[in-house]
Amino acid sequence: MKTDIEIAQEAELLPISEIAEKAGLLPSEIEPYGYDKAKINLDKSVQRKHEGKLILVTSINPTPAGEGKSTVTVGLADALQAAGKKTMIALREPSLGPVMGLKGGATGGGYSQVIPMADINLHFTGDFHALTAAHNMLSAALDNSIYQGNPLHIDQRRVIWKRVLDINDRALRHTTIGLGGPTSGVPREDGFDITVASEMMAILTLSTDLMDLKGRIEKIVVAYDFDKKPVTVKDLGVAGALTVLLKDAIKPNLVQTLAHTPAIIHGGPFANIAQGTNSVQATRAALTLADYAVTEAGFGADLGGEKFMDIKVPKLGKAPDVVVVVATVRALKHHGGQALADLNQEDLQALSDGVENLQQNIKAMKRYGAPVVVAVNRFTADTDAELAMVKEAAAAVGAEAVTADVWAHGGDGAKDLAALVVEKAEEESKFSPLYAAADSAVEKMNKIVQNIYGGDGVELSDKAQKQLKNFEALGWDKLPIVMAKTQYSLSDDAKKLGAPKDFTVHVREFVPKLGAGFLVALTGNVLTMPGLPKHPAAMDIDIDEKGRIKGLF
């Protein structure tokens, strides 16, 4: 059996100019990055009055058994294209952290991939490097201000802006900087987040244009002064320089699938520690250029799905016409208690227990008013009885389920799914926000926990309660909420699989992200800088004398 990268390396790539023409972009509206990649020049393009249907792909809570959300996203888009529908994909860019770590890339798999796969999963067009540079330039400017007489009276004990790196590196979570004597800066505690957790990343994906990007950067809170007043990028005077560093990164990237469906890939915030969606500009461009824009949100419906609805939809000005929840029989059996080693064996009892996770995620998405369908990403070991049980469980909460076999067959394996999506996209739906803008932070979080996770509500640490009181005084207490929570469970305990009941989500602290326009609530023991596993993927990646990469999935 061929690996993902072997399939991608054998693919016939069309020139990016042909993909752009297929998408309806003029030559002046793209900036080619070689033969098979391009930036879309938003200053001149996508000024059409057309708006297509928006299809959001999300999933159950992920497991080590695998779900294949990106693979289904690509396969669905290829199937829609094959059915004669003008289709585009809008996806996030992969982070080198997972690529070199545990999870892997984010370009789909098998015969349902976006290509050039290796380029996209590695350095691509340099967006993440630009973000990392801009973020750390801000860190340097902040520490330089403290060193150069501290004119802003920054309290170095209350600096909240960490540095970033796009690699998993647990050793950098907590650091001390400024050592080495009087000319090496002022000593203070610091730390690193992964680049995708940077507020710069959130801002890039929520900005509508270059000046909106600059205005948002100015609002970033980096520290507090000795009077406990916030210090912003505008105070430091470097917003213009940071925007210059991001002038190309803000432009969405155009590539293609194996079936030559145009795909826009842009931005990459994780959904467990950030908002988990590709850029507003990328999704808006796909909607403007195509009749069907297929996009996805990170991790499960409880994380990326909820944040797409509550954070991105208000900025995008368009709610999904259909939501697709991806599940596998294997993952659902694991949620029901079956051991990973036994997942190829039929176990209807474990599946019966595990489908509750699927049902909760369906109910969470139906809460917003759009039709919900289930894509059962099929594996060869799935039995007819197991597949029937999943379909019955979905139907019990008002969602139709169909099987998809896209890894092996690409778009041909998603014909039934595509037909169902087209049918449901014509149904009337009305978006219903989960919470009102005027709700307090606690009210917002309780609604998320109760309606999306199926829990009782939130419990705040003393630190979090004190922070909310300070935020209220500063006028920040009504901002939207991004829940930073484990992706493996509906609760904040990664070990509680399935659909746990009677649980409380514990919020230990908040991180204000004024440029992005939300508060991040850190729950449980979720980390903003991941670590490498015992056997990282990097140990299996190699390159030969001809420059041919192997081991990259």
Disulfide bonds with the S-S distance in Angstrom:
none
